Amino acid sequence: MQLTTTAPDTRTSVRDADGMAVASFVLGLLGLLVLNVFLGPTAVVLASAALWRGTTRRGRALLGLGLGVADLAVLLVLMQLDNTLSWSFGG
């Protein structure tokens, strides 16, 4: 009896990468408004993984990457303005 292994379906892999690209875009956009300390890095990781896997939605992955970095930049600016490790709009 011979066992055969099959290669993973490339369509599924590309579809997963496309989903990661869209998710990184949405999370990066949402991170500009709330929870940028969590959503920013998540967007960067998902966008990087999508680009590495060869997504067909390369532009959306790059936007997600840029928005994730922008989330972190906004967090750093607001932390500097408040002189704290977190930020808040209240007084």
C-alpha positions as a printed NumPy array, in Angstrom:
array([[  0.   ,   0.   ,   0.   ],
       [  1.447,   3.324,  -1.039],
       [  0.466,   6.603,   0.58 ],
       [  0.346,   9.61 ,  -1.658],
       [  0.486,  13.159,  -0.521],
       [ -1.08 ,  15.935,  -2.46 ],
       [  0.093,  19.477,  -2.608],
       [ -2.135,  22.032,  -0.927],
       [ -4.652,  23.583,  -3.251],
       [ -3.094,  26.827,  -4.492],
       [ -6.515,  28.4  ,  -4.974],
       [ -7.239,  27.996,  -1.276],
       [ -3.875,  29.466,  -0.366],
       [ -4.403,  32.496,  -2.606],
       [ -7.956,  32.92 ,  -1.3  ],
       [ -6.6  ,  32.88 ,   2.268],
       [ -3.978,  35.455,   1.321],
       [ -6.657,  37.628,  -0.285],
       [ -8.707,  37.409,   2.914],
       [ -5.684,  38.452,   4.941],
       [ -5.116,  41.424,   2.635],
       [ -8.699,  42.614,   3.073],
       [ -8.577,  42.005,   6.833],
       [ -5.361,  44.007,   7.165],
       [ -6.942,  46.905,   5.286],
       [-10.078,  46.873,   7.447],
       [ -8.164,  46.508,  10.72 ],
       [ -5.709,  49.231,   9.739],
       [ -8.549,  51.585,   8.895],
       [-10.417,  50.768,  12.086],
       [ -7.201,  51.132,  14.083],
       [ -7.007,  54.819,  13.203],
       [-10.131,  55.304,  15.316],
       [ -9.901,  52.787,  18.164],
       [ -7.478,  50.3  ,  19.716],
       [ -4.558,  51.253,  17.495],
       [ -2.122,  49.594,  19.901],
       [ -3.657,  46.203,  18.982],
       [ -5.077,  46.715,  15.511],
       [ -2.01 ,  48.443,  14.044],
       [  0.434,  45.58 ,  14.606],
       [ -2.22 ,  43.044,  13.6  ],
       [ -2.753,  44.879,  10.301],
       [  1.006,  44.931,   9.662],
       [  1.361,  41.193,  10.344],
       [ -1.643,  40.243,   8.19 ],
       [ -0.504,  42.461,   5.308],
       [  3.009,  41.029,   5.447],
       [  1.68 ,  37.465,   5.47 ],
       [ -0.656,  38.212,   2.558],
       [  2.17 ,  39.722,   0.506],
       [  4.455,  36.822,   1.349],
       [  1.805,  34.297,   0.252],
       [  1.309,  36.087,  -3.056],
       [ -2.101,  37.691,  -2.738],
       [ -3.873,  38.884,  -5.856],
       [ -5.018,  41.924,  -3.85 ],
       [ -1.549,  43.383,  -3.511],
       [ -2.773,  46.98 ,  -3.428],
       [ -5.143,  46.273,  -0.563],
       [ -2.376,  44.496,   1.356],
       [ -0.05 ,  47.463,   0.843],
       [ -2.78 ,  49.822,   2.044],
       [ -3.278,  47.633,   5.106],
       [  0.458,  47.719,   5.75 ],
       [  0.544,  51.507,   5.427],
       [ -2.503,  51.97 ,   7.64 ],
       [ -1.037,  49.655,  10.276],
       [  2.157,  51.704,  10.342],
       [  0.056,  54.902,  10.475],
       [ -1.84 ,  53.457,  13.467],
       [  1.425,  53.026,  15.31 ],
       [  2.618,  56.497,  14.319],
       [ -0.624,  58.054,  15.606],
       [ -0.218,  56.117,  18.845],
       [  3.339,  57.376,  19.281],
       [  2.357,  60.999,  18.618],
       [ -0.559,  60.862,  21.044],
       [  1.601,  59.188,  23.672],
       [  4.176,  61.964,  23.335],
       [  1.512,  64.645,  23.663],
       [  0.112,  63.054,  26.84 ],
       [  3.525,  62.062,  28.257],
       [  2.095,  58.632,  29.134],
       [  2.312,  55.07 ,  27.894],
       [ -1.26 ,  55.328,  26.643],
       [ -3.461,  58.088,  25.325],
       [ -6.864,  59.51 ,  26.059],
       [ -8.922,  62.409,  24.811],
       [-10.363,  63.266,  28.228],
       [ -8.809,  65.626,  30.735]])
